[in-house]
């Protein structure tokens, strides 16, 4: 597998995990300020979620590479 393929796999896995992490730990305020969406979280903790997502994406990408390099699944005819 080429290094460019690895970057593409990592980016796709990262975004998938990030969107799954967004609703984790979200607290919606009882009385939102005027002009604010009622579903807007108090503290979205985006940096924390991005760091956790990066760690998970590294592990998942590594597992994907191990499966591809081990020829356990062969996509070649």
N, C-alpha and C positions, 0 to 999 in steps of 0.2 A: 504494500500500500504506500502510496506517495505521501509526502508530508502535507501537501495541499489537501488531500483527502482527509487527513487527520484533523486539520484545522476546521474543515467543513463539518465533520462529524462532531467535533467538540462544540462548535457554535450552535448547531442544531440541538444537541443534547442540553447545552446551557440554557437556551431559551425555553425549551420544553420544561425543564426543572424549575426555572425562574417563574414561569406562569403558574406552575403547580404550587409554588411557595407563597405567592402573593396573598392568598386569603388566610394563611397561617398566622395566628396571633393578632388578628385585626379586632379592634374595639371601636364600635361606633358610638359617638357621643349622644347623650340623652337629649340635650338641647343644642343643636347645631347653630352656629352664628348665621345671621341674616345674609342671604346670598350664597350660602354654602350648600352643597348637596347633602341630603340627609344620610346618604350612604358613605360619605367621605370619612375615612378612618382618622382617629385622633393622632396616632403616631404610626406611620406606615413601616418604619424600620427598614428602608430599602437597602441601605449599605450592609446591614447585618444579613439580610436575605440574599444579597448579591454574593457576599463572601461564602455563606453556607452553600449557595447554589454552585459556586465555583468548585468547592471541594467535592460535592456530589457529582458534578459533571466530569471532573478529573477521574474519579473512580469508575463511573459508568463508561467513559470513553476508553479507559484502560481495559475494562472487561470486554468491550466490543472488539478492541484490537486483539486481545488474547483469543477470542473466538475466531476472528478472521485469520490470524496467523497460524492457529493450530489446525486449520483445515477441517475442523469439526463440521462446519457447514461449508459446502462448496457451491459457489455461485457460477462456476465455470463449467461449460459443457463438456 
